[in-house]
Amino acid sequence: MSRTNKVRVENPQGGKGYLIRESLFEEGCFPENISLYARITLGPHSTLGYHLHETNAETYFVLKGEAIYNDNGEKRKIGPGEVTHTSGGRGHGIENDGGEEFVFMALIHEGGEALS
């Protein structure tokens, strides 16, 4: 049912550099309202380009490193232990402006509302 599946993505969401996505479920094994649950490693000096979530929402939990988080146009520094949430109709992106990897958990769920 679950196993790690690593995929390297170049220029993620129109950003620069790379990320490594380690999905924690095999394709088709997600609960019905979850489309992604993964450990994401954003490479040094890489960006996850700004993108919108129209019909779903995404929550991040930071494990390692620091980065600049663009929360619907407002930028702030985030680091280990912090949680971000982007609901439907809003956008976000991440810039790893440092020389080390930035690692976080990502959860995308359908419906676009905050998890309760």
C-alpha positions, 0 to 999 in steps of 0.5 A, a space after each residue: 500500500 505505501 512505499 517511497 517513490 522518488 522523482 526528480 523534477 527540474 524547474 518545478 512549477 516554472 521555477 528554477 533548479 530542482 526538487 525531489 518528490 518522495 511520494 508516500 503512497 503508490 499511485 491510486 492508493 491515496 485516500 479519495 480526497 488526497 492527491 499528494 502526500 510527499 516529502 519534498 526536497 528543494 535543492 540549494 538555490 532552487 525555487 518552486 514557482 508560484 502557482 495557484 490552487 483553484 479546486 484544492 488546498 496544500 499544506 506544508 510542514 517544514 522539516 529542514 532548512 530555511 526558505 522564503 515562502 510566497 503566501 499569495 503575494 506576501 513573502 516571509 522566511 520559514 523554517 523547521 516546525 512551521 506549517 503553511 496552508 494555501 486554500 482554494 483560490 490562492 497561490 504560493 511558491 518557495 525560494 530556497 535562497 541558501 546553499 543547503 537543501 530545504 525539506 518539507 512534507 506536502 499534502 494536497 487535498 481536494 475541496 480547497 478548504 482548510 483541514 479540520 
